Amino acid sequence: MCQTTQVVASTATATAITTTDTNNGSVRLLLPPVEDWPHRPVFVKASDETKILGRDENEALPLGVPFEFETPLFKGQMLLRLRNATSDEIESHGAYFSGRKRLMQTVVQGRFKKPMGMDEVYMGSLFSEPLRLVPPPSMARMIQAMISSVAPGVVMDLASEKPRVVTLYAGTTQSLSVDKPGTEPDIMAVDLPENTSILGRIFKTSKHRKNYLSIPKKAAQHQFDTEHVYTFHHYDHAMDYAKYTMKLPFYDYDLSKAIGPQPMGLSAVTSSGEIIFHFDVWHENVYKM
């Protein structure tokens, strides 16, 4: 039986600069005209809780180039690659996606500011508004049961005022490297290593580590400390943020139909709702709604 875990809804918002759309009442971001988006059709921006270091808070975050960020719980850098969006580093973009079916990549590297149990730290998508289309409760339970069979720590709440789909970070990320400062891997590398020997338990493979740490009760036996540098490498074969679709067995589903006029979130959050980082990925299809 899987341990039941609740994640408190976060108060994350898209940005401090918002406006109310009189047509649908949604609170929306004031962005530059779509024609001026450097990575059109997407615009990636940090939330209020995530401070970007060395950049103007209202400019688009780079794609394919690392940027530094900080929150009350974490300080580090992030690399975001979207296969079908314009990259700021074309050569490494091509090298990473060549011969692979991956549609996106995130690498987060840095240090936690306070110790946290691995059962407390989740990653996934947070939304600031209700979804436009919500599956019936019976279908939602079926979907969650299917996801839980491979990711027991999943928390899926699609019907609330602030929907979220998150899973335990240590049990979801495709590779995890825990290193002493100064020995951490280069996040621009095409292939990133798995190194979890410092955790005190030897995992034979990344799959072994994911299976073990995706179970909340087992993840609770391990901790993110403040002394080591953590490198989380995550990629996805289904979510295409540039086309705003999700690959299903027989077709590509248009996400704008379900999500409505709001961004997709790239987030890490604690079980109590504290933001570790939160970035919004706007697509012109939903921004123009």
Phi, psi and chi 1 to 4 in degrees:
 res  aa     phi    psi   chi1   chi2   chi3   chi4
   1 MET       -  135.2 -178.4  177.4  -65.3      -
   2 CYS   -80.9  143.6  -60.8      -      -      -
   3 GLN   -72.0  134.6  177.1  174.3  -41.2      -
   4 THR   -81.8  130.4  -58.5      -      -      -
   5 THR  -130.1  137.4  -55.2      -      -      -
   6 GLN  -114.8  139.1  -68.2 -174.8  -21.4      -
   7 VAL  -115.0  120.9  175.4      -      -      -
   8 VAL   -67.6  137.2  176.3      -      -      -
   9 ALA   -58.6  133.3      -      -      -      -
  10 SER   -80.1  157.2  167.3      -      -      -
  11 THR   -96.5   16.8   56.3      -      -      -
  12 ALA   -58.9  138.0      -      -      -      -
  13 THR  -123.6  165.0   54.6      -      -      -
  14 ALA   -66.3  -45.4      -      -      -      -
  15 THR  -171.1  167.9 -177.5      -      -      -
  16 ALA   -75.3  -22.7      -      -      -      -
  17 ILE   -98.8  104.0  -55.6  175.9      -      -
  18 THR  -132.6  167.7   57.6      -      -      -
  19 THR  -145.1  155.9 -175.7      -      -      -
  20 THR   -97.9  123.6  -60.3      -      -      -
  21 ASP   -77.0  115.4 -172.2  -35.0      -      -
  22 THR   -70.8  -14.8   55.4      -      -      -
  23 ASN   -79.8  -37.2  -68.0  -35.5      -      -
  24 ASN  -129.3   -0.3   58.8   23.7      -      -
  25 GLY    78.7    2.5      -      -      -      -
  26 SER   -77.7  148.5   64.6      -      -      -
  27 VAL   -88.5  121.3  177.5      -      -      -
  28 ARG  -128.5  161.3  -58.1 -178.7   60.2 -176.7
  29 LEU   -82.4  140.5 -168.2   65.8      -      -
  30 LEU   -89.1  101.5  -76.2  179.0      -      -
  31 LEU  -108.6  167.7  -64.5  178.1      -      -
  32 PRO   -62.2  163.6  -18.9   30.7      -      -
  33 PRO   -54.6  143.0  -24.9   34.1      -      -
  34 VAL   -52.4  -35.6  169.5      -      -      -
  35 GLU   -61.4  -21.5  -66.4   75.8   14.7      -
  36 ASP  -100.2    2.6  -63.9  -26.1      -      -
  37 TRP   -66.6  125.5  -70.6    9.0      -      -
  38 PRO   -67.6  -22.2   23.6  -33.6      -      -
  39 HIS  -121.7   31.0  -49.1  109.6      -      -
  40 ARG   -46.4  131.0 -174.2 -179.9 -178.8 -175.5
  41 PRO   -96.7   15.3   35.3  -37.1      -      -
  42 VAL  -118.0  156.0  -63.0      -      -      -
  43 PHE  -139.9  117.6 -168.9  102.7      -      -
  44 VAL  -104.8  130.5 -176.3      -      -      -
  45 LYS  -144.2  148.3 -167.5  178.5 -174.7  -54.2
  46 ALA   -79.7  152.8      -      -      -      -
  47 SER   -79.6  175.9   69.7      -      -      -
  48 ASP   -58.4  -36.9  -69.0  -17.9      -      -
  49 GLU   -74.9  -13.9  -63.2   85.1   -5.3      -
  50 THR  -110.9  111.7  -53.7      -      -      -
  51 LYS   -88.5  127.0 -179.7 -179.3  179.5 -178.8
  52 ILE   -91.6  128.9  -57.3  -58.9      -      -
  53 LEU   -92.5  130.2  -54.3  178.7      -      -
  54 GLY    78.7   12.1      -      -      -      -
  55 ARG  -137.4  154.8  -69.3  179.1  174.9  -89.7
  56 ASP   -66.3  136.4 -175.5  -83.9      -      -
  57 GLU   -65.0  -19.4   64.4  177.8    9.6      -
  58 ASN  -102.6   -1.2  -68.1  -43.8      -      -
  59 GLU   -84.0  157.0   70.6  176.1  -62.4      -
  60 ALA   -65.7  138.4      -      -      -      -
  61 LEU   -75.2  149.3  -65.5  175.7      -      -
  62 PRO   -72.9  155.6   28.4  -35.7      -      -
  63 LEU  -113.7  128.8  -63.4 -178.2      -      -
  64 GLY    86.3   -0.7      -      -      -      -
  65 VAL  -131.4  131.7  177.4      -      -      -
  66 PRO   -64.5  147.2  -20.7   32.9      -      -
  67 PHE  -135.0  151.9   57.8   87.5      -      -
  68 GLU   -95.4  146.0  -64.0 -177.9  -19.2      -
  69 PHE  -146.2  165.7   70.4   91.8      -      -
  70 GLU  -152.6  141.9 -176.1  173.3    8.8      -
  71 THR  -134.1  174.0   66.3      -      -      -
  72 PRO   -60.4  -16.9  -29.0   38.3      -      -
  73 LEU  -110.4  -13.2  -64.2  179.8      -      -
  74 PHE  -156.0  146.1 -168.1   89.1      -      -
  75 LYS  -137.4  130.2 -177.5  177.3 -178.1  179.4
  76 GLY  -179.3 -148.0      -      -      -      -
  77 GLN  -138.9  159.9   58.9  177.8  -25.3      -
  78 MET  -136.2  143.4 -179.5  178.4 -172.4      -
  79 LEU  -120.5  127.0  170.8   67.0      -      -
  80 LEU  -124.3  125.7  172.2   61.6      -      -
  81 ARG  -122.7  131.2  -70.6 -176.3  172.5  120.3
  82 LEU  -118.8  118.6  -57.2  179.6      -      -
  83 ARG   -52.9  -45.8 -174.6 -175.9 -168.8  109.6
  84 ASN  -102.5   22.8  -66.7  -49.0      -      -
  85 ALA  -117.6  156.8      -      -      -      -
  86 THR   -63.9  129.0  -57.9      -      -      -
  87 SER   -98.8  149.7  175.2      -      -      -
  88 ASP   -84.6   -2.6  -64.5  -52.7      -      -
  89 GLU  -141.9   84.7  178.0   49.2   69.7      -
  90 ILE   -63.3  -42.2  -62.8  175.1      -      -
  91 GLU   -63.4  -49.5 -175.4  175.0  -11.0      -
  92 SER   -70.2  -29.8   63.2      -      -      -
  93 HIS   -59.9  -49.1  177.4   92.5      -      -
  94 GLY   -64.4  -39.1      -      -      -      -
  95 ALA   -65.4  -37.4      -      -      -      -
  96 TYR   -70.5  -44.5  178.7   77.7      -      -
  97 PHE   -86.3  -14.5  -72.6  109.9      -      -
  98 SER   -58.3  126.7  178.0      -      -      -
  99 GLY    74.5   10.2      -      -      -      -
 100 ARG  -122.9  154.8  -67.5  167.4  163.8  168.3
 101 LYS   -93.6    3.0  -64.3 -179.0  179.1 -179.2
 102 ARG   -63.2  142.9  -58.4  171.8 -171.8  177.7
 103 LEU  -108.8  -18.1  -63.5  172.9      -      -
 104 MET  -156.1  159.4   63.9   87.2   69.5      -
 105 GLN  -144.4  137.3  175.8 -155.6   29.2      -
 106 THR  -127.9  137.1   61.1      -      -      -
 107 VAL  -125.8  121.2 -175.8      -      -      -
 108 VAL  -116.2  127.7  173.8      -      -      -
 109 GLN  -135.7  131.4 -177.4 -179.4   80.2      -
 110 GLY   167.7 -163.1      -      -      -      -
 111 ARG  -125.4  141.6  -63.8  168.5   72.0  173.2
 112 PHE   -77.3  149.6  -70.8   87.3      -      -
 113 LYS   -94.0  -12.3  -66.9 -174.6  176.5 -178.0
 114 LYS  -149.5  149.8   71.4  174.3 -174.4  178.5
 115 PRO   -63.7  141.6  -19.8   32.6      -      -
 116 MET  -143.5  140.5  -75.6 -178.3  -81.2      -
 117 GLY   -66.1  147.4      -      -      -      -
 118 MET   -69.7  -11.6  -69.4 -169.1  177.2      -
 119 ASP   -85.3   -2.3   63.2  -36.5      -      -
 120 GLU  -101.7  -13.7  -61.3  179.1   81.5      -
 121 VAL  -109.6  119.3  178.4      -      -      -
 122 TYR  -117.2  154.3  -70.9   76.4      -      -
 123 MET  -133.3  154.8   65.1   82.3   65.0      -
 124 GLY   154.3 -140.2      -      -      -      -
 125 SER  -120.5  130.3  -68.2      -      -      -
 126 LEU  -114.3  140.0  -55.0  176.6      -      -
 127 PHE  -120.7  144.5  -61.6   91.9      -      -
 128 SER   -90.7  -12.5   59.1      -      -      -
 129 GLU  -134.8  160.0  -60.5  179.0    2.9      -
 130 PRO   -60.5  150.2  -21.7   33.1      -      -
 131 LEU   -70.7  151.1  -59.7 -178.3      -      -
 132 ARG   -72.0  -40.2  174.2  169.2  -75.4 -172.6
 133 LEU  -121.5  123.0  -67.3  177.5      -      -
 134 VAL  -117.2  130.1  178.8      -      -      -
 135 PRO   -64.9  150.4   22.8  -33.2      -      -
 136 PRO   -56.2  151.3  -20.3   31.2      -      -
 137 PRO   -51.6  -39.9  -27.9   36.2      -      -
 138 SER   -64.9  -40.2   57.4      -      -      -
 139 MET   -70.1  -39.4 -178.6  178.7  -66.1      -
 140 ALA   -60.8  -40.6      -      -      -      -
 141 ARG   -65.5  -37.2  -72.6 -168.0  -64.1  -89.7
 142 MET   -66.8  -42.7 -179.8  178.3   65.5      -
 143 ILE   -62.8  -44.5  -66.0  171.7      -      -
 144 GLN   -64.3  -38.3 -178.7  154.9    6.8      -
 145 ALA   -63.0  -38.9      -      -      -      -
 146 MET   -65.9  -45.0  -67.7  172.9   59.8      -
 147 ILE   -66.4  -39.9  -62.0  175.2      -      -
 148 SER   -63.4  -25.6  -64.6      -      -      -
 149 SER   -65.7  -26.2   66.7      -      -      -
 150 VAL  -111.1  -18.4  -65.9      -      -      -
 151 ALA  -138.8   82.0      -      -      -      -
 152 PRO   -57.8  -24.0  -24.7   34.9      -      -
 153 GLY   -87.3   10.4      -      -      -      -
 154 VAL   -67.0  141.7   68.5      -      -      -
 155 VAL  -123.3  115.6  175.5      -      -      -
 156 MET  -124.3  116.5 -171.3  176.3   72.7      -
 157 ASP  -131.8   99.2  179.2    5.0      -      -
 158 LEU   -99.2  -12.8  -57.7  178.9      -      -
 159 ALA  -104.7   -2.2      -      -      -      -
 160 SER   -83.5  176.8   70.1      -      -      -
 161 GLU   -68.0  -27.1  -69.0  -62.6  -52.4      -
 162 LYS  -129.2   82.5  -67.0 -177.6 -178.9  -65.4
 163 PRO   -63.2  157.7  -20.2   33.1      -      -
 164 ARG  -158.6  147.0   58.5 -156.7 -178.9  -81.6
 165 VAL  -133.8  108.6  179.7      -      -      -
 166 VAL  -137.1  153.0  -66.3      -      -      -
 167 THR  -134.4  162.5   58.7      -      -      -
 168 LEU   -61.2  125.9  -71.9  171.9      -      -
 169 TYR   -60.8  -47.0 -150.9  169.4      -      -
 170 ALA   -66.9  -21.6      -      -      -      -
 171 GLY  -100.6    1.8      -      -      -      -
 172 THR  -116.7  -40.9  -57.9      -      -      -
 173 THR   -57.3  136.7 -173.2      -      -      -
 174 GLN   -66.1  -34.8  -88.4   81.6   -0.2      -
 175 SER  -138.3  146.6   72.2      -      -      -
 176 LEU  -133.5  127.8  173.7   62.9      -      -
 177 SER  -125.2  126.7 -171.6      -      -      -
 178 VAL  -116.9  114.6 -172.1      -      -      -
 179 ASP  -134.8  158.2  -55.8  -82.4      -      -
 180 LYS   -71.4  144.3  -65.6  179.7  179.4  179.6
 181 PRO   -52.9  132.9  -27.1   36.3      -      -
 182 GLY    97.5  -12.6      -      -      -      -
 183 THR  -115.9    6.5   65.2      -      -      -
 184 GLU   -69.5  153.8   62.5  -88.4   16.0      -
 185 PRO   -72.5  159.8   26.7  -35.2      -      -
 186 ASP   -76.4  118.6  177.1    5.6      -      -
 187 ILE   -72.4  -10.4   66.6  172.8      -      -
 188 MET   -83.5   -6.9  -72.4  -69.1  -71.4      -
 189 ALA   -62.8  146.3      -      -      -      -
 190 VAL   -65.5  -38.8  172.6      -      -      -
 191 ASP  -120.2  130.2  -64.7  -61.2      -      -
 192 LEU  -110.0  140.2  -73.0  163.0      -      -
 193 PRO   -80.3  158.9   32.1  -37.2      -      -
 194 GLU  -100.2  121.3  174.0   86.3    6.5      -
 195 ASN  -145.2   97.8  177.0   20.7      -      -
 196 THR  -122.4   18.7   56.7      -      -      -
 197 SER   -62.2  -28.7   59.0      -      -      -
 198 ILE   -68.9  -18.2  -65.9  177.1      -      -
 199 LEU   -68.4  -12.1  -63.7 -178.6      -      -
 200 GLY    89.4   -1.9      -      -      -      -
 201 ARG  -131.7  128.8  178.3 -176.4  176.7   87.5
 202 ILE   -86.4  114.8  -56.1  -59.5      -      -
 203 PHE   -96.6  128.7  -63.1  106.2      -      -
 204 LYS   -65.7  -37.8  -62.9  177.8 -178.7  178.3
 205 THR  -144.4  169.6   62.6      -      -      -
 206 SER   -64.0  -34.4   60.6      -      -      -
 207 LYS   -62.7  -41.2 -177.3  178.3 -179.8 -179.7
 208 HIS   -60.7  -46.1 -179.0 -156.7      -      -
 209 ARG   -62.8  -42.3 -176.4 -102.1  -50.8  158.6
 210 LYS   -64.3  -45.0  -70.3  168.3   63.7  178.3
 211 ASN   -60.4  -39.5  -71.2  -19.3      -      -
 212 TYR   -74.4  -50.0 -175.8   89.9      -      -
 213 LEU   -83.1   -2.7  -66.4  178.0      -      -
 214 SER   -82.6   -7.3   64.8      -      -      -
 215 ILE   -95.4  114.2  -59.2  171.9      -      -
 216 PRO   -51.5  -42.3  -27.9   35.8      -      -
 217 LYS   -63.0  -37.0 -174.4  176.0 -179.1  179.3
 218 LYS   -79.2  -38.0  -66.4 -178.0  177.4  179.9
 219 ALA   -62.0  -30.4      -      -      -      -
 220 ALA   -64.3  -15.9      -      -      -      -
 221 GLN   -82.2   -4.5  -59.5  172.2   21.9      -
 222 HIS  -125.8  160.5  -59.7  -87.3      -      -
 223 GLN  -139.3  143.3 -171.7  178.3   67.3      -
 224 PHE   -83.7  120.7  -67.4  114.5      -      -
 225 ASP  -100.2 -177.6   61.8   34.4      -      -
 226 THR  -101.0   -5.9   59.2      -      -      -
 227 GLU   -89.0  -29.2  -72.0   77.5   34.5      -
 228 HIS  -100.4  159.8  -68.0   95.0      -      -
 229 VAL   -96.8  126.7  176.8      -      -      -
 230 TYR  -106.0  132.5  -67.1   83.0      -      -
 231 THR  -119.5  113.4  -56.5      -      -      -
 232 PHE  -104.1  119.2  -57.4   89.3      -      -
 233 HIS  -112.3  117.4  176.4 -148.8      -      -
 234 HIS  -129.0  140.5  179.5   74.7      -      -
 235 TYR  -143.0  165.2   53.1   83.7      -      -
 236 ASP  -141.4  136.8 -160.5  -49.9      -      -
 237 HIS   -99.0   -9.0  -63.9   86.8      -      -
 238 ALA  -107.1  -39.9      -      -      -      -
 239 MET   -87.6  117.6  -61.4  -66.8  -67.6      -
 240 ASP  -108.9   96.5 -169.4  -28.3      -      -
 241 TYR   -67.7  -28.8  -72.2   83.0      -      -
 242 ALA   -74.1  -36.7      -      -      -      -
 243 LYS   -92.4  -12.2  -66.4 -177.3  178.1  179.9
 244 TYR    59.0   47.9 -134.9   59.3      -      -
 245 THR  -132.5  160.3   58.5      -      -      -
 246 MET  -122.1  127.1  178.6  172.5   62.9      -
 247 LYS   -74.6  120.5  -75.9 -170.3  173.2  -62.2
 248 LEU  -109.7  168.8  -62.9  176.3      -      -
 249 PRO   -51.9  -36.3  -29.9   36.6      -      -
 250 PHE  -118.2   -6.6  -58.5  107.1      -      -
 251 TYR  -165.5  170.3   67.4  101.5      -      -
 252 ASP   -98.6  121.8  -68.9  -11.7      -      -
 253 TYR   -86.6  130.6  179.4   72.4      -      -
 254 ASP   -75.4  109.0 -178.0   -2.7      -      -
 255 LEU   -66.8  -27.0  -68.3  169.7      -      -
 256 SER   -61.7  -27.2   62.4      -      -      -
 257 LYS   -64.6  -37.1  -64.3  178.2  179.8  178.6
 258 ALA   -90.6  -37.2      -      -      -      -
 259 ILE   -83.4  -36.9  -65.6  170.8      -      -
 260 GLY    77.7 -165.9      -      -      -      -
 261 PRO   -76.7   67.3   30.4  -36.2      -      -
 262 GLN  -153.6  162.4   62.7  177.5  -39.7      -
 263 PRO   -82.6  163.3   32.1  -37.0      -      -
 264 MET   -82.2  142.4  -71.1  -76.9  -70.0      -
 265 GLY  -102.3  139.5      -      -      -      -
 266 LEU  -111.7  107.8  -65.8  174.8      -      -
 267 SER  -139.5  154.9  -43.5      -      -      -
 268 ALA  -130.7  135.5      -      -      -      -
 269 VAL  -146.4  151.7   61.2      -      -      -
 270 THR   -85.4  166.2   69.7      -      -      -
 271 SER   -64.3  -19.0   53.7      -      -      -
 272 SER   -93.2    0.9   62.1      -      -      -
 273 GLY    97.0    4.6      -      -      -      -
 274 GLU   -77.1  139.1  -64.1  175.6  -80.6      -
 275 ILE   -82.1  126.8  -67.1  -65.5      -      -
 276 ILE   -91.4  -43.2  -63.2  171.5      -      -
 277 PHE  -161.3  155.2   61.8   78.7      -      -
 278 HIS  -153.5  122.8  179.4   81.6      -      -
 279 PHE  -125.9  141.1  -57.6   99.1      -      -
 280 ASP  -103.3  132.2  -72.7  -38.3      -      -
 281 VAL  -110.5  103.0 -177.4      -      -      -
 282 TRP   -86.5  144.6  -78.9   92.1      -      -
 283 HIS  -122.2  142.3 -167.3  -79.7      -      -
 284 GLU   -61.3  -25.7   65.0  174.8  -75.3      -
 285 ASN   -63.8  -37.0  -72.3   -5.7      -      -
 286 VAL   -91.2  -28.0  -64.8      -      -      -
 287 TYR   -66.8  -30.0 -172.4   69.4      -      -
 288 LYS   -85.7   -3.6  -69.2  179.2  177.3 -179.9
 289 MET   -65.0      -  -76.6 -176.7  170.2      -
